[in-house]
Amino acid sequence: MAGVTSEFRWLWSAYAISTYGTWLAFGAFPLIAVQVLHVSAFEVSVLEAAGPAVAAVVAFPLGPWAERRAKRPVMVAMDLVRFVALVSLPVAHFTGLLSYGQLLGVAVVCGAANIAFSATSGAYLKHLVPSEQLLVASGRFEATSWSATAVGPPLGGALIGVLGPVVTVLVDAVSYLLSAFAVRRIRGSDVATTGAVRPGLLAGWRVIRRDRVLVRLFLNSVLVGGLIMATAPLMAVLLLGQYGFPAWQYGLAFGIPALGGLVGARLSSRLVQRFGQQRVMTVFGWLRSVFPLGLAFVQPGVPGLVTVIVVEGLLITCMGVFNPVYATERLQRTPAGQAAQVLSTWSVGTKLAQASLMVVWGVLATITSPLAAITISGVLLLGTPLLLPKPPKPQYRRGTPPKQPTAPRTGAAKA
């Protein structure tokens, strides 16, 4: 990215450190629940679904609160909140006081802080990076996310095997402390809304509702994310349970495809430069909704493993291209003084949809079968691109030829 500033590098570093820490500790909470606290499968399900859902509700008021304040101190505060919450787990464990209630409480606190940090950092990114460079900046964040997804779980699994899940959570906690340090290193101006910020849980939704493109993007992203994530527990049941895949093959099936997200994120800005932002968003928005149906053909053995890797690889590559472009469009259309509210509402809506659909698809899989429920999700995903914003029609007066198309925009705005 031309003209990268030290401020952006520190912000990017903070995101990278905390993201890698999170993925290193991926799966640590359920393992603590099962191996240390010996809770039931139902309680593990509550931890995985209800924890994020409650966190989303708790995070609702944080959008207006963060909007009125300078963004860097809020990001540092959220990092420190997550650090303290996670450190409390190993402290409680080694003193014999660890309980399921504390584990659930930490999940809620960290989930709410994650939403607040993401919304605030997105608003600060809009302030920090010029509009024409937002797509490239967002692509870097997206690439970092997918590289952490590919590398983190295998390394984290090895770390959990050597140190145990409780100590691995401590590594995640330290990553937030380092992230806070990186944010503190950012110099220059900050941003805060000086005027009145409309209070209320739906303040961000009111902003989204006024823009038809934002409404369609919101509904599309929430529904797609919910339908995809609803099948994640079912894939674990299908592959590890019914089909008997060993754990290393299961990790391989979802680790290798994450590299496609890294490739897609690196290609997104080049594709926009050549074909235009709207066309890229439309094409890859359709493609990411087509490939999940391929999971309906998963079977036991090596053919099933190859099917999962290919389908997930194609899906994640499309997501790697689509996500930075749609995020750019979202940030460009969001008023600068309301970005934290909008991004907070976006995250909350996504989390609530995912938790709700996980429960619905769990019931559906019980009534039918995991593979049938996964297939139904794939079929429904085929209709989600209809919610994507429609490209504007060319305008010209009657009796005059249409204007020749101009060169596609470069450096499309991002969110």
C-alpha positions in Angstrom: 0.0 0.0 0.0 1.6 3.2 -1.2 2.2 5.8 1.5 1.7 3.4 4.5 2.1 5.4 7.7 3.6 4.2 10.9 0.2 4.8 12.5 -1.4 2.3 10.2 1.4 -0.2 10.8 0.8 0.0 14.6 -2.9 -0.4 14.1 -2.4 -3.4 11.8 0.2 -4.9 14.3 -2.3 -4.6 17.1 -4.9 -6.5 15.0 -2.4 -9.1 13.9 -1.1 -9.8 17.4 -4.6 -10.2 19.0 -5.9 -12.2 16.0 -3.1 -14.8 16.2 -3.5 -15.0 19.9 -7.2 -15.7 19.5 -6.7 -18.5 16.9 -3.9 -20.0 19.0 -6.4 -20.5 21.8 -9.1 -21.6 19.4 -11.1 -24.4 21.1 -9.5 -23.8 24.5 -12.8 -22.8 26.2 -14.7 -26.0 25.2 -11.7 -28.1 26.3 -11.5 -26.4 29.7 -15.2 -27.0 30.1 -14.9 -30.7 29.2 -11.4 -31.7 30.5 -11.1 -29.4 33.6 -14.7 -28.8 34.7 -16.2 -32.0 33.3 -19.5 -30.4 32.3 -22.2 -31.9 30.1 -22.5 -31.6 26.3 -25.5 -29.3 26.8 -23.4 -26.9 28.9 -20.7 -26.9 26.2 -23.3 -26.0 23.6 -24.6 -23.2 25.9 -21.0 -21.9 26.2 -20.5 -21.9 22.4 -23.9 -20.4 21.4 -25.4 -18.5 24.4 -22.0 -16.9 25.3 -21.7 -14.9 22.1 -25.4 -14.1 22.0 -25.4 -12.6 25.5 -22.2 -10.8 24.6 -23.9 -9.2 21.6 -26.8 -7.9 23.8 -24.3 -6.6 26.3 -22.4 -4.8 23.5 -25.4 -2.9 22.2 -25.0 0.2 24.3 -21.2 0.3 23.6 -21.6 1.7 20.1 -23.0 5.1 21.2 -20.6 5.1 24.1 -17.6 4.6 21.9 -18.7 7.0 19.3 -18.5 10.0 21.8 -15.0 9.1 22.8 -11.5 9.2 21.3 -11.0 5.8 19.6 -7.5 4.8 20.7 -8.2 4.9 24.5 -11.3 2.8 23.9 -9.3 0.2 22.0 -6.7 0.1 24.7 -9.5 -0.3 27.4 -11.1 -3.2 25.5 -7.7 -4.9 25.1 -7.1 -4.5 28.9 -10.6 -5.8 29.7 -10.0 -8.9 27.6 -6.6 -9.4 29.2 -7.9 -9.2 32.8 -10.9 -11.4 32.0 -8.7 -14.2 30.4 -6.0 -14.0 33.1 -8.7 -14.7 35.7 -9.2 -18.2 34.3 -5.7 -19.6 35.0 -5.6 -17.7 38.3 -8.9 -19.3 39.4 -7.8 -22.7 38.1 -4.5 -22.8 40.0 -6.3 -21.6 43.2 -9.0 -24.3 42.8 -11.8 -21.7 42.3 -12.5 -22.1 38.6 -16.2 -22.7 37.8 -18.4 -23.0 34.8 -20.2 -19.8 35.6 -16.8 -17.9 35.5 -16.0 -19.5 32.2 -19.3 -18.4 30.8 -18.9 -14.9 32.2 -15.5 -14.5 30.7 -16.9 -15.6 27.3 -19.5 -12.9 27.6 -17.1 -10.2 28.7 -14.6 -11.0 26.0 -17.3 -11.3 23.3 -18.7 -7.9 24.2 -15.2 -6.4 24.3 -14.4 -7.9 20.9 -17.4 -6.2 19.3 -16.6 -2.9 20.9 -12.9 -3.1 19.8 -13.8 -4.1 16.2 -16.4 -1.2 15.9 -14.0 1.3 17.3 -11.0 0.2 15.3 -13.1 0.3 12.1 -14.1 3.9 12.9 -10.5 4.8 13.5 -9.4 3.1 10.3 -11.9 5.3 8.4 -10.2 8.3 10.1 -6.7 7.1 9.6 -6.6 5.9 6.0 -7.6 8.0 3.0 -10.7 6.8 1.2 -8.9 5.7 -1.9 -6.6 3.4 0.1 -9.3 1.8 2.3 -9.7 -1.2 0.0 -6.0 -2.0 0.2 -5.9 -1.5 3.9 -8.9 -3.7 4.5 -7.4 -6.4 2.2 -4.4 -6.4 4.6 -6.6 -7.0 7.6 -8.5 -9.7 5.7 -5.3 -11.4 4.7 -4.0 -11.3 8.3 -7.3 -12.8 9.5 -7.1 -15.8 7.1 -3.4 -16.4 7.7 -4.1 -16.6 11.4 -7.0 -18.9 10.7 -4.7 -21.2 8.8 -1.7 -21.2 11.1 -3.2 -20.6 14.5 -5.3 -23.7 15.2 -2.6 -26.3 14.3 -0.1 -24.4 16.5 -2.6 -23.9 19.2 -3.5 -27.6 19.1 0.1 -28.4 19.7 0.4 -25.8 22.4 -2.7 -27.2 24.2 -1.3 -30.7 23.9 1.9 -29.6 25.7 0.7 -26.9 28.1 -3.0 -27.7 28.5 -5.9 -25.4 27.6 -5.7 -23.2 30.7 -2.1 -22.1 30.1 -2.9 -21.6 26.4 -5.6 -19.1 27.4 -2.9 -17.2 29.2 -1.0 -16.9 25.9 -4.2 -15.4 24.3 -4.4 -13.0 27.3 -0.8 -11.8 26.7 -1.6 -11.1 23.0 -4.2 -8.5 24.1 -1.7 -6.8 26.4 0.7 -6.6 23.4 -2.1 -5.3 21.2 -2.8 -2.5 23.8 0.9 -1.6 23.7 0.8 -1.4 19.9 -2.3 0.9 19.9 -0.6 3.1 22.5 2.3 3.5 20.1 0.0 5.2 17.5 0.6 9.0 17.4 -1.2 11.8 15.7 -4.8 12.9 15.7 -7.7 10.8 17.1 -11.4 11.0 16.3 -14.5 11.4 18.4 -18.0 12.7 17.7 -18.4 16.1 19.3 -22.1 16.6 18.6 -25.0 14.8 20.1 -24.9 11.0 19.6 -28.4 9.6 19.5 -28.7 7.1 22.4 -30.6 3.8 22.3 -30.0 0.2 21.2 -31.1 0.8 17.6 -29.1 4.0 16.9 -26.8 2.2 14.5 -29.7 0.5 12.8 -31.3 3.9 12.1 -28.2 4.9 10.2 -28.1 1.7 8.2 -31.8 2.0 7.4 -31.4 5.4 5.8 -29.2 4.0 3.0 -30.7 1.3 0.8 -27.3 -0.1 -0.1 -26.3 -0.5 3.5 -29.6 -2.2 4.3 -29.1 -4.7 1.6 -25.4 -5.3 2.6 -26.4 -5.7 6.2 -29.2 -8.3 5.5 -27.0 -10.2 3.1 -24.0 -10.4 5.4 -26.0 -11.3 8.5 -27.9 -14.1 6.6 -24.9 -15.5 4.8 -22.8 -15.5 7.9 -25.6 -17.1 10.0 -26.3 -19.9 7.5 -22.6 -20.7 7.1 -21.8 -20.7 10.8 -25.0 -22.7 11.6 -23.4 -25.7 9.9 -20.1 -25.5 11.7 -21.1 -27.7 14.7 -22.9 -30.0 12.3 -19.7 -30.5 10.3 -17.9 -31.5 13.4 -20.6 -34.0 14.3 -20.7 -35.4 10.7 -16.9 -35.7 10.2 -15.7 -36.6 13.6 -18.7 -38.6 14.7 -20.6 -40.3 11.9 -17.7 -40.5 9.4 -14.9 -41.2 12.0 -12.4 -38.7 10.7 -9.3 -38.5 13.0 -8.8 -35.1 14.6 -5.8 -34.3 12.5 -7.8 -34.8 9.3 -10.6 -32.6 10.6 -8.0 -29.8 11.3 -6.5 -30.3 7.9 -9.9 -30.0 6.2 -10.4 -26.5 7.6 -6.8 -25.3 7.9 -5.7 -25.7 4.3 -8.7 -23.8 2.8 -8.0 -20.8 5.0 -5.0 -20.2 2.7 -7.5 -19.4 0.0 -8.7 -16.5 2.0 -5.2 -15.1 2.1 -5.0 -15.4 -1.7 -8.4 -13.8 -2.2 -7.6 -10.9 0.1 -4.4 -10.2 -1.8 -6.3 -10.3 -5.2 -9.3 -8.1 -4.1 -7.7 -4.7 -4.9 -6.3 -5.9 -8.2 -9.7 -7.2 -9.3 -11.4 -4.0 -8.3 -8.8 -2.0 -10.3 -9.6 -4.1 -13.4 -13.3 -4.8 -13.2 -14.7 -2.2 -10.8 -15.9 -2.4 -7.2 -19.5 -3.1 -7.9 -18.9 -5.9 -10.4 -16.4 -7.7 -8.1 -18.8 -7.5 -5.1 -21.7 -8.8 -7.1 -19.8 -11.7 -8.8 -18.0 -12.9 -5.7 -21.1 -12.4 -3.6 -22.9 -14.9 -5.9 -20.0 -17.3 -5.9 -19.6 -17.5 -2.1 -23.2 -18.5 -1.9 -22.9 -21.3 -4.5 -20.0 -23.3 -3.2 -21.4 -24.3 0.2 -23.9 -26.6 -1.5 -21.0 -28.8 -2.4 -20.8 -30.0 1.2 -24.0 -31.9 0.6 -21.8 -34.4 -1.3 -19.4 -35.1 1.5 -18.8 -38.8 2.2 -16.5 -40.9 4.5 -12.9 -41.5 3.7 -10.4 -39.7 1.5 -13.0 -38.6 -1.1 -14.9 -36.8 1.7 -11.8 -35.1 3.0 -10.9 -33.9 -0.5 -14.4 -32.7 -1.1 -14.4 -30.6 2.1 -11.0 -29.1 1.3 -12.0 -28.2 -2.2 -15.4 -26.8 -1.3 -14.2 -24.8 1.7 -11.1 -23.6 -0.3 -13.3 -22.2 -3.1 -15.8 -20.7 -0.6 -13.0 -19.0 1.5 -11.2 -17.7 -1.5 -14.4 -16.0 -2.6 -14.9 -14.6 0.9 -11.3 -13.3 0.9 -12.1 -11.3 -2.3 -15.6 -10.2 -1.2 -15.0 -9.2 2.4 -12.6 -6.3 1.8 -14.7 -4.9 -1.0 -18.0 -5.0 0.9 -16.3 -3.6 4.0 -15.0 -0.7 1.9 -18.4 0.0 0.6 -19.8 -0.1 4.1 -17.3 2.3 5.5 -17.6 4.7 2.6 -21.3 4.9 3.0 -21.2 5.3 6.8 -21.0 8.9 8.1 -17.7 9.5 9.9 -19.3 10.5 13.2 -21.5 7.3 13.3 -19.1 4.6 12.2 -18.6 3.0 15.6 -22.4 2.8 16.1 -23.0 1.2 12.7 -20.1 -1.3 13.0 -21.3 -2.2 16.5 -24.8 -2.8 15.3 -23.4 -4.9 12.4 -21.4 -7.1 14.7 -24.2 -7.5 17.1 -26.7 -8.5 14.4 -24.2 -11.0 13.0 -23.6 -12.6 16.4 -27.2 -12.9 17.2 -28.1 -14.4 13.8 -25.3 -16.9 14.1 -26.3 -18.0 17.6 -30.0 -18.2 16.7 -29.4 -20.2 13.5 -27.0 -22.6 15.3 -29.8 -23.5 17.6 -32.4 -23.8 14.8 -30.0 -26.0 12.7 -29.2 -28.1 15.7 -32.9 -28.9 16.1 -33.2 -29.4 12.3 -30.3 -31.9 12.3 -31.9 -33.8 15.2 -35.1 -34.1 13.3 -33.5 -35.1 10.0 -29.7 -35.6 10.0 -26.6 -33.5 10.1 -26.0 -33.9 6.3 -29.6 -33.0 5.5 -29.4 -29.9 7.6 -26.1 -28.9 5.9 -27.8 -29.4 2.5 -30.8 -27.2 3.5 -28.4 -24.4 4.5 -26.6 -24.7 1.1 -29.9 -24.5 -0.7 -31.0 -21.4 1.2 -27.7 -19.7 0.6 -28.4 -19.8 -3.1 -31.0 -17.1 -2.6 -29.0 -14.7 -0.5 -27.3 -12.8 -3.4 -30.7 -11.4 -4.3 -30.2 -9.1 -1.2 -26.9 -7.7 -2.6 -27.1 -4.1 -3.8 -28.1 -3.8 -7.5 -25.6 -2.1 -9.8 -26.9 1.4 -10.9 -28.4 1.5 -14.3 -26.8 3.9 -16.9 -28.7 7.2 -17.2 -29.1 8.8 -20.6 -31.8 10.9 -22.3 -34.2 9.4 -24.8 -33.0 9.6 -28.4 -29.3 9.9 -27.5 -26.9 7.0 -27.4 -25.7 5.8 -24.1 -22.3 7.0 -22.9 -19.3 4.8 -23.4 -18.3 3.0 -20.2 -15.5 4.7 -18.3 -12.6 2.9 -16.9 -13.3 1.1 -13.6 -12.6 3.0 -10.4 -9.3 2.3 -8.7 -8.8 2.4 -5.0 -12.5 1.8 -4.2 -13.5 2.9 -0.7 -13.7 0.4 2.1 -15.3 0.0 5.4 
